[in-house]
């Protein structure tokens, strides 16, 4: 039985060869033939949801394929999905000064929800304004469209120091609610234990550890539910 696996385009576009190596390695260690469905954009990626057997998905897409096809979570990793709250370089470093101001973010994204949760818990009111991409969020702050914005930590870390000169980080989360997740179709749930076992041992094997380091992953951990993600949305009164 061949398992078709789709990988989140944000990850594939940055580290395509390493994800190919990952799929080959996982296939070898589990004894299950696995083939990567190569999608460089989200339109292709979402279309693949109707026929793939595994995915490596961001938290919101993991929830999407869980609801649409009953996919089950297998594992997450130590490269957690976290939010960075940015301000224009001329703004105050105080998080409380966001109160009453516009905050740029991308709609229906985990980092945006995480940022909203953090501000809500601190009693900080804000005016959300949505952009179509994280790049537009950053550009909007620089251009003065809004003084603040949310972006993924990984996205922010990819920028050069020169580019970052126009912005500053006023908050970086360490919530560890979720990472990108390995998801498996219900039709192939019998393979969950063998796939999970291979992932959990991966960092102990020199070949596996080398692949993981290229993907910025230190270890995998087991995941049995998407409760953390669902609770976050429930707290924000968001239905997806």
Secondary structure, 3 states (H helix, E strand, C coil): CCEEEEECHHHHHHHHHHHHHHHHHHHHHHCCCEEEECCCCHHHHHHHCCCCCEEEECHHHHHHHHHHHCCEEEEEECCECCEEEEEECCCCCCHHHHCCEEEEEECCCHHHHHHHHHHHHCCCCEEEEEECCHHHHHHHHHCCCCCEEEEEHHHHHCCCHHHHCCEEEEEECCCCCCECEEEECHHHHHHHHHHHHHHHHHHHCHHHHHHHHHCCCCCEEECCCCHHHHHHHHHCCCCC
